[in-house]
Amino acid sequence: MNTNKFDVIVMGGGPAGSSIAGILAREGRQVILFEKEIFPRHHIGESLMTDTYWTFRRLGLLEKLKQSPFVRKYSVQFANAAGKESRPFYFFEAVHHESAVTWQVTRAQFDHLLINHAAEQGAVVHQGVLVKQVLFEEDRAVGVEVQMQDGTREKFYASVVVDATGQAAMLSNKFRWRVRDPKLKKAVLYSYFKDAHREPDLNGGATLVLRTEPGSGGWFWYIPLENDITSVGIVANPDYLLKGRGQDLAKIFHEEIEKCEAVRRRVAEGTRADKIYSILDYSYRSKHNAGNGFIIIGDAYGFLDPIYSSGVLLALKMAELAADAIHDAFNHNDFSAARLGQYQAKLDRGIESMRKLVYAFYNDGFSFSGFLRKYPDERVHIINLLIGDVFKEGVDSIYGPMSEFAEIPPPLYEQVDGTMVAQTPTPEESDLLLSAKYLYYDDRAGAPESGD
Ligand SMILES: Cc1cc2nc3c(=O)[nH]c(=O)nc-3n(C[C@H](O)[C@H](O)[C@H](O)COP(=O)(O)OP(=O)(O)OC[C@H]3O[C@@H](n4cnc5c(N)ncnc54)[C@H](O)[C@@H]3O)c2cc1C
């Protein structure tokens, strides 16, 4: 038997890769996963949406999460630029099931849990192994070449290769399929505070989204984590956050905190306990989710502005949709792009529902409270979107009434006419971020297939 031959090869062991590996292994497929890092490793993306519950259930992971120290999240709350706070949107207002509660997760621990769980389900998991390239026979992916920890190269073969390489997006970059959202481009600074303010009871686990001053195109996240740590980050227009403000990112970060009263008074109770991390984030989507012999999931397929914490949810949903398509491909012995990519229209509808809500938020003057004063019955629909129920029929009926308050965009592909836009930051943005002492900026996007 050729020990380098599997049913499925997964590249990348973040939430998308570990979930699909776990699901497929649990459901009887021979799976091998390659992750270039050795876990635990830092990653941003800590607030989950409650609909992740259903993927955790399929993975058999719920008990482990219930026993974990992760903080329980019951709601999301917004504050406007003047610091006026909305009523919390409790998920149990719309969902009468234990899935109405989710978790705020330290990603180093969460991703470690997921990758170990994939191994326990029977997937062969390699950490510290970099995928150098996907191997093709004509236009069909047939395997990968990897660099093992000792530097040697090896080839592995499978009927399906799954690209779950996150923003490195190996295959959509290779084929130049990435379409960048023309408006959603932000700079991000974030860090962690010890003993910052925490509300009592249910509200202690809420994600807070606090708008910064008008014209900044920005907001702070405030996410309570375990061990009295709180994740605090600002997302804003790069011109506002970086231009003409020098290279000291810690200084900029603390200046922004001073300007935002709702954040200032909360973090004043604690102390910063980590370095400043910086990211340039561009929303984008791949024109295709599959090719012959391969499938693309998670951030490797698309990334949407993090305002509603939809990234991990979408990664997990894509893992499930792709796993179903892969089973179908094996059942028909047909690994064509058409069969593997069969769910793209449904997926894009769901992502577009969320994207419209993102655009609404960035409309100057838009507030959920103002919208709900006129349309109180829409509250439940907003909660449905905030829990991540984006594939539900009719979930975007809300955008009729909402268009009175905010500009709602046409679908991404129509908007930019399917043109690939390079993911590279301007030289000025690069200089600023690259000169920062602590850097968490991955500028490999657009690089050739090497992945390193
Ligand atoms: C500022 C910001 C805030 C966010 N906040 C949230 C939030 O609150 N909630 C939320 O749900 N989401 C959030 N997100 C989004 C979230 O981080 C991502 O959507 C999520 O991590 C996607 O998971 P993934 O598995 O697709 O990719 P990743 O988690 O990035 O995993 C990809 C993995 O692939 C590995 N890899 C890459 N290339 C190779 C290679 N060649 N060989 C082997 N391995 C490779 C990487 O090491 C990595 O571990 C946020 C994102 C940003 C930028």
The ligand as an SDF file (V2000), in Angstrom:
LIG
                    3D

 53 58  0  0  0  0  0  0  0  0999 V2000
   -9.0110   41.9110   12.9920 C   0  0  0  0  0  0  0  0  0  0  0  0
   -9.7590   40.6160   12.8900 C   0  0  0  0  0  0  0  0  0  0  0  0
  -10.6680   40.2750   13.8690 C   0  0  0  0  0  0  0  0  0  0  0  0
  -11.3830   39.0830   13.7530 C   0  0  0  0  0  0  0  0  0  0  0  0
  -12.2980   38.7720   14.7210 N   0  0  0  0  0  0  0  0  0  0  0  0
  -13.0350   37.6550   14.5960 C   0  0  0  0  0  0  0  0  0  0  0  0
  -13.9680   37.2730   15.6030 C   0  0  0  0  0  0  0  0  0  0  0  0
  -14.1380   37.9500   16.6190 O   0  0  0  0  0  0  0  0  0  0  0  0
  -14.6780   36.1400   15.4130 N   0  0  0  0  0  0  0  0  0  0  0  0
  -14.5160   35.3490   14.3080 C   0  0  0  0  0  0  0  0  0  0  0  0
  -15.2070   34.3500   14.1720 O   0  0  0  0  0  0  0  0  0  0  0  0
  -13.6110   35.6660   13.3630 N   0  0  0  0  0  0  0  0  0  0  0  0
  -12.8770   36.7820   13.4790 C   0  0  0  0  0  0  0  0  0  0  0  0
  -11.9290   37.0770   12.5380 N   0  0  0  0  0  0  0  0  0  0  0  0
  -11.7830   36.1740   11.3830 C   0  0  0  0  0  0  0  0  0  0  0  0
  -11.0490   34.8780   11.7430 C   0  0  0  0  0  0  0  0  0  0  0  0
   -9.7730   35.1900   12.2560 O   0  0  0  0  0  0  0  0  0  0  0  0
  -10.8960   34.0170   10.4930 C   0  0  0  0  0  0  0  0  0  0  0  0
  -12.0470   34.1070    9.7030 O   0  0  0  0  0  0  0  0  0  0  0  0
  -10.6340   32.5360   10.8330 C   0  0  0  0  0  0  0  0  0  0  0  0
   -9.4460   32.3860   11.5400 O   0  0  0  0  0  0  0  0  0  0  0  0
  -10.6010   31.7130    9.5360 C   0  0  0  0  0  0  0  0  0  0  0  0
  -10.1810   30.3910    9.7960 O   0  0  0  0  0  0  0  0  0  0  0  0
   -9.3500   29.5890    8.6830 P   0  0  0  0  0  0  0  0  0  0  0  0
   -9.1790   28.2260    9.2220 O   0  0  0  0  0  0  0  0  0  0  0  0
   -9.9700   29.7660    7.3570 O   0  0  0  0  0  0  0  0  0  0  0  0
   -7.9540   30.3550    8.5950 O   0  0  0  0  0  0  0  0  0  0  0  0
   -6.8000   30.4690    9.7000 P   0  0  0  0  0  0  0  0  0  0  0  0
   -7.3990   30.4560   11.0500 O   0  0  0  0  0  0  0  0  0  0  0  0
   -5.9670   31.6280    9.3190 O   0  0  0  0  0  0  0  0  0  0  0  0
   -5.9660   29.1280    9.5190 O   0  0  0  0  0  0  0  0  0  0  0  0
   -5.1800   28.8980    8.3730 C   0  0  0  0  0  0  0  0  0  0  0  0
   -4.0270   27.9950    8.7800 C   0  0  0  0  0  0  0  0  0  0  0  0
   -3.3470   27.5950    7.5960 O   0  0  0  0  0  0  0  0  0  0  0  0
   -1.9720   27.5060    7.8890 C   0  0  0  0  0  0  0  0  0  0  0  0
   -1.2330   27.5970    6.6240 N   0  0  0  0  0  0  0  0  0  0  0  0
   -1.1580   28.6430    5.7760 C   0  0  0  0  0  0  0  0  0  0  0  0
   -0.3970   28.3530    4.7200 N   0  0  0  0  0  0  0  0  0  0  0  0
    0.0310   27.0770    4.9000 C   0  0  0  0  0  0  0  0  0  0  0  0
    0.8550   26.1910    4.1340 C   0  0  0  0  0  0  0  0  0  0  0  0
    1.3890   26.5650    2.9570 N   0  0  0  0  0  0  0  0  0  0  0  0
    1.0910   24.9440    4.6160 N   0  0  0  0  0  0  0  0  0  0  0  0
    0.5510   24.5390    5.8000 C   0  0  0  0  0  0  0  0  0  0  0  0
   -0.2300   25.3320    6.5550 N   0  0  0  0  0  0  0  0  0  0  0  0
   -0.4940   26.5880    6.1150 C   0  0  0  0  0  0  0  0  0  0  0  0
   -1.7290   28.6990    8.8180 C   0  0  0  0  0  0  0  0  0  0  0  0
   -0.5680   28.5250    9.6120 O   0  0  0  0  0  0  0  0  0  0  0  0
   -3.0200   28.6950    9.6500 C   0  0  0  0  0  0  0  0  0  0  0  0
   -2.8620   28.0040   10.8860 O   0  0  0  0  0  0  0  0  0  0  0  0
  -11.1820   38.2370   12.6450 C   0  0  0  0  0  0  0  0  0  0  0  0
  -10.2330   38.5690   11.6770 C   0  0  0  0  0  0  0  0  0  0  0  0
   -9.5190   39.7520   11.7840 C   0  0  0  0  0  0  0  0  0  0  0  0
   -8.5140   40.1010   10.7200 C   0  0  0  0  0  0  0  0  0  0  0  0
  1  2  1  0
  2  3  1  0
  2 52  2  0
  3  4  2  0
  4  5  1  0
  4 50  1  0
  5  6  2  0
  6  7  1  0
  6 13  1  0
  7  8  2  0
  7  9  1  0
  9 10  1  0
 10 11  2  0
 10 12  1  0
 12 13  2  0
 13 14  1  0
 14 15  1  0
 14 50  1  0
 15 16  1  0
 16 17  1  0
 16 18  1  0
 18 19  1  0
 18 20  1  0
 20 21  1  0
 20 22  1  0
 22 23  1  0
 23 24  1  0
 24 25  2  0
 24 26  1  0
 24 27  1  0
 27 28  1  0
 28 29  2  0
 28 30  1  0
 28 31  1  0
 31 32  1  0
 32 33  1  0
 33 34  1  0
 33 48  1  0
 34 35  1  0
 35 36  1  0
 35 46  1  0
 36 37  1  0
 36 45  1  0
 37 38  2  0
 38 39  1  0
 39 40  1  0
 39 45  2  0
 40 41  1  0
 40 42  2  0
 42 43  1  0
 43 44  2  0
 44 45  1  0
 46 47  1  0
 46 48  1  0
 48 49  1  0
 50 51  2  0
 51 52  1  0
 52 53  1  0
M  END
$$$$
